[in-house]
């Protein structure tokens, strides 16, 4: 007996703020969400490790054009640091390399945190997706190969001590793109003299998007299929950090044709393009006063003028 045929994938445009569960990859979470929406096109805005939970913005359809905007956005996390145990991945998924006695206390951790604030030089971990001659570092690490990694500049905007329990403590971390919170945990452990690794991680914010507005895969599954699109935010939710430029119908038409227009009302910067019928793309105002289209919604979408 033949299995029932899956209905054809449908065109879905929008942003889903997913609360990623523990233990699955970002791509696995994306594929589950895509199946629940039966979406033809989907992508995410930067990965979370299987160990991590929390905010994973997903893009469907036209919103995928703007997914890259969140790669450069600041992030915020709630991190649990386990003292006294060093692992090869700097997190709880790794092999234990060393255990040490812990003499540090809450006061010592609080006193140490300011050292890790502001602009930092951070060495990326071997177990990362960064590539060396086209090969991801984690593949080299699994072969027992370690290569020299150049330090990278990252910024820790804030570190807030949240709680202490046994040999663990929790931190709220706000940081720039490219920051490895597990490296931060390992560095704090090294500075305390007892070693440490990242025991748990929850992402709470990406840019202006907050996990408080996120939804779980289970909740999506429990929502009637006909109502699931109501869970999506519009494509320009990914551009909430950018100023909006409001244009006339004539200017919209020119930008949709790829033309530039004179524009002196907004300082030189990237911006959201909005016309009489709403958002229609990403633009850029040049230093010499020209507004140029960068990425535009397809003209046959409901959200486009």
N, C-alpha and C positions, 0 to 999 in steps of 0.2 A: 504494500500500500504506500502510495507516494505521500511524503510529508507535505503539509500545507505550505503553499508558496508565500514567502514574505512579501508584503505590499511594497511597491517601489518607494525608494527614499524620496522624501518630500523636501521642498525648499523651505527652510526655516532661517529667519534672520533675527539675531539677538544675542544677548550676553546672559549666561547663567552663572550666578555666584554659587559655586558648589562648595559644600563643607566636606572635603575629602576625608574618607575614613582611613583608619590605621591599617597598614599591612598590604596596600595595593599601590601600584605605580600610578603616576599621573596619567599615563597613556591608557592604562586599564580603566581608570575612573572616567576618562574622556569617552572611551568606547562604550561603556555602560550608559552614560548619559546620552550619547548619540543614539543608541538603540532605543532608549526610552522616548526620545523625541522623534525617532525615525528620520533623522536629519540627513540630508544629502552631503553636507559639508560641515566639518567641525574642526576646531583646533584649540589648544590651550595657550596660556600667556606666560609660560615658564613653569618648570617642573617643581614638584615637591617629592622628596624621597619617600619610599614606602613607610619609613619610620614616622614621618610627619603627618599631621592632620591639619585641617583648617582650610583657609580660603584658597580656592583654586578657581580663578575666573576662566570660564570656557566660552568659546566663541562659536556661533553658528552662522553659516551663510555669509552675508555681506560683512558681518562684524569681524570675520577673520582678517579682513584687510587692515584692521587697526590693532591686531593682537600684539604687534611688536612694540606698541606704545608703552605697555606695562613692563617690558623687559628692563627699561631704564628707571622704573619708578622705585621710590623708597619702599621698604617693607617693614613690618613689625611682627614680632613673634613672642610667644611665651615659651621659655626654654627651661627644662629641668636638667640640672647638672649633677652627675654622680661623682663624688670625690673618691680618691683612693684606688680607682681602677682605670688603667690605660688600655685602649683597644687600638687595633691597627687601622680602623676606619674613623676613629675619634667619636664614634657613636655606639649605641647599644647593639647594632647589627654586626659589629666586628668581632674579631678574635681577640681574647684577652691576652695582652702582652705582659702585663705587670700589675701586681697589687701592692699597695703601700699603706702603712698606717696613716690615719688622718688625725692631725692635731689642730687643724684649722677650725675656727668657730665662726658664728655669724658676724661678729664684730670684725674679724680679720677679712672676711669676704667683702663686707661693706666698705672697709677702708681701702681695699684693693681696686674696687670697681672704677674709680676715677682715672686710673692709669690706662684703662681701655676705652676711654671716651675720646671722641673727636677723630681726626684723621689718623689712620693706622696703616702700617705696612703688614699685610697678612699673607702668609705663604699658603697657597691652595693645597688641600690634602691630595695625596696620591689617589685615593678613592673618590674621584670626581670625573665629570664628563669633559673636562678640558682635554685638548688633544696635543700630542707631541708627534710631529711628522705624520699627521692624519690618524693616529691611533689614540683612542681615549685612554686617559691615565689609569682608569680603573681596570682596563684590560691588562696593562703592564703590571699593575699592582697584583693582580691575580696570578701572574706568572712569577711573582717574587722579584720583579724589577722595580727599582726605585730610581727616579731621575731627579735632577736638580730642578726645582720650580722657582721662578723669579717671584719675589714678593710683589703683591699688587696693592695699590692704594684703595682703601675702603674707608668709609666714615661711619662711626657709631654715634648716632645722634643722641641716644639716651640709653641708660641702663638703670632699671629700677629693681631693687631687691624686693621680692614678693613674699617669700616664705622659706623657712628652714625646717627640715625634718630628717633626723638621723644624720647620715653623711650626704644628704642631698639638699639642694636649694633651688629655688625657682627665680627666674629673672624675666622681666619684660624688656625686650630688646627692640629698639628702632634703629634701622641701619640703611645704608645705601645699597644699590644693586651690587652684586658680586660678593657680598659678605657671606662667609661660611660660618654659621653659628656654631657648628661642631668644632671648628678650629678655634673659635673664641672660647668655647668650653675647655678645650684641651690646653689653650694658652693660660687660662685662669688657673687650671689645676697645676700647671708647671710653675707658675709664679707662687702658688701656695706651697709648693714643695712636695705635694702628695699625688700629683697627677689627677686627671679627671676625664670624663667623656660625657657626651650629650646623651642623656637617658630618654628624653622625650622632647618633642617640638610641635608646637601648634602655631600656624601662621594666622595672625589676627587682622592684618591689613596689607593691602597692596595699593599704593598711591592713595586715592581717596575712597577706595572700596573697602568695606568693613565686613568681617566675618559675621557680625550680628545680623546681616541681611542675607546670609548664605543659607542654602537648603541642602539637605542630605539626599543621597540616592534613594534611600528608603521612602522619604517623603514624596519624592517625584513619582516613584513607583505607585504610591498610594493615592496619587492624584489622578482623577479620570483623564484618559488620553485626550479627550476633547478640550480639557481645561489647562493642559500643561503649558501651552504657549503663554498663558498669563503669568507664569513664573519667570519669564524672561524680561530682562531690561533691554532698552533700545541700544543699537550699536554704538551710539556716542557716549554710552556710560564709560567706555574705555578711555574717553578723552575728557573726563570731568575736570582734570587739572588744568585744561587749556581754556583761554578766554574764547568767547563766542563772537563771531563777526556776523552781523545781520545785513543781508544783501537784498537788493531789488530783484524782481523776476528777470529783468534784462541782464543784470550782472551774473545771476545764477546761470542763465543760458550761455553767456560768454565763457564762464569757468568750465561748464560742462563740455564745451568745445575745446578745452585745453588752453584757452587764451588767458593772459594776465590782464589785470585791471589796475589802474592807479588807485592807491589806497594810503591815506595819511592819518586815518582816524585811530589806528592801532599801532603800537610800537612794533619794531621788528621782532617777530616771534612766530611760532606755529600757532594755529588757531582752528577752532571748530567753525565750519562753514554752515550757515543757517539762512534759509530763504523763506519766502512766504508760506511754503508748505513743509517747513521743518528742516532738520539736519540733513545735509547731503554729502559731507566729506570733510577732509582735512586739508587745510591750506597753509601757506607760509607767506608772511609779510617780510619783504626784503628790506635791507637798510636804506635802499634808495626809493622806498615807497611803492613797491609793486606787490600786489597780492596774486600769488600763483597757486593753482590747484596742485595738490600732492597725491592724494588718494581719494577717489570719489565713489559713492555708491552707484551701482548699476541703475540706469534710468528706468528699468522696468520693475523696480521694487516699490512696495507700497509706501515706504518711508522717504522716498526720494521725490523732489519736486517734478 
